Amino acid sequence: MPSRACSASARSRCRQNSDAGPVAQGKTPPVHGGISVVTPNRDRVPPNLSSTRTIRRLWARLVVSRVFIVAAAAGFVIAFGIAALAPVGLTLAGGLERLDPGTVAALHGYLPDVAWRDLVAPFLIRPAWILPLMLSLVSIGLAISIRRPVGTSLRPRS
């Protein structure tokens, strides 16, 4: 409600200030767990964002999705760097041997023969740049799926 001190021309401005929330009224906003939560009017907050727990969950999803986006960007840069600077026929096994001789043999010693034959050996004969590229694509997919709340579609409503 606007106060009686407001003139007729300034009533809309007074009404906006009274609905603006605690910061515009000169009050300090409540702090929950180190995060300043400003709720201008409890009636205007959607019911799914009214609790602090929900806000923290959304914040955590945003942070985790950004971590995956940064990891994907780093993977794309590494894949491009390997593809541009390494010799043309360099495989992942050859790249690991260049970094540390004996790595492939040590890796083979740690894994059972079935895992080596069916999981690791197919990746070692591929080009060296393909593993960071695949991990980047997986990271982008995880970032998109984590960021989007459950039950929402990718298409905007019309």
N, C-alpha and C positions, 0 to 999 in steps of 0.2 A: 504494500500500500504506500502511495506517495505521502509524504508529510504535508501538513498544511502550509509549511513555509515555502513550498514551490509555487511559482506563479503559473498562470494558465499556459503560457508559451513554453515554460520549462518543465511542464508536467511529464512529458514523454521522456525527457532526459532523466528526471528523478525516478521514474518508473524503471528505466533501464538500469540505473545505478542500484536500485533496491533489489532487482533480480539478478544482478551480476555476480553475486557470490561473495565469499568471505574476503577475497583478495581486493576486489574493487571497493568493498566497504571498509577497508583498512584493517581487517582482522587477519591474523596469521592462519594459514590453512593447516588442517590436521596432518600430522606426520605419522605414517604407519610403517614401521620397520625400515626407516631410512628413506622411504619413498613418499614424497609430498603428494597427497591426494586432494585435489580440489574438486569438490562437487558443488556446482553453482546452486542447484536446487534439487533436493532429493526426488521431487516429483518428475523432473526432467531426465533423470538418469535411467537408461534402459534397465529392465529388471535383471538381465543377464550380466550387467556390469556393476551392480550395486554392491557386491561384496569385495572386500580386499583380497580374498583368496582368488577370485576370478581374475582380478587385475594382475595379481602376481603370476598366475598361470599364463595369461596372455603375454606378459612381459618376458617370461622364461621362454615361451615359444618363439618370440621375436628374436631374442638373443641367440638361441640355438640355431635358428634358421640363418641368421647372419654369419654365424661361425661356419656353417656348411657352405654358404655362398663364398666366403673368403677362402676356404679350403678348395673349392672348385676353381676359383680364379687362379690360385697358386698352381693347381694341377694343370690347368690349361697353359699357363706360362711355362711350366716345366716341360710339358709335352711339346710345345712349339720350340723351346730351346733345344731339346734333344733332337727333334726332327730337323732343325735348321743347322745345327752345329756338328752332329755326329756323322760318321761315315754312312753312306747310303744303305748298305746291307747289314747294319748293326742290329743284332738280336738282343733280347733282354739278357740272355745268358752271357753273350759277349760283353755287354755293358757292365754286368756284375763282375765278370772276370777282370775287366779293365780297372774297375774301382778297387777290388780286393781279390787277388788270385786265390783260388781255393774256396770261394764263397759257394759256388754251385755244388762242389763236392761235399762241403760241410752241411749244406742244406739237404742234400740227398741222404746224408748220414742220420739226420734228425727225423726224417719222415719215413713212414712205412712204404713199402714198394707200391702198394695200391694207390696211396695218396700221391706219391711221386709220379706214377705213370698216368693217372687219370686227372689230377688237379694241377700239379706244378709244371710238368714237362710241356703241356700244350701252351702255357704262357711263355715259357722260356724260348720257344722257337719263333715267337711273334716279334715284330719290330719293337725296339726299346721304347719308343714314344707312345705305344698303344696302352700300356698299363696306366700311366698318369692320366691319359685321356679318358679311359674307362672309369677310373676312380672319380674324376671330375664330373662326368655325366651322372654317376650315382649320387654324388654330393648335391648336385643341382636338383635331382629328383627328390632327395630327402628334404632339402630346404623348402621346396614348393609344397610338399605334402605336410610338413610340420607347420608351416606358416598358415596354411588354410585351415580354418576351424572345421570340425567335423560337421557334415550335413550341409555345407554350402557348396554351391556349384561354381564353376569357373565362368559361366556365362552371366553377364549382367541382366538384371530384370528389365523388361521393356514395358 
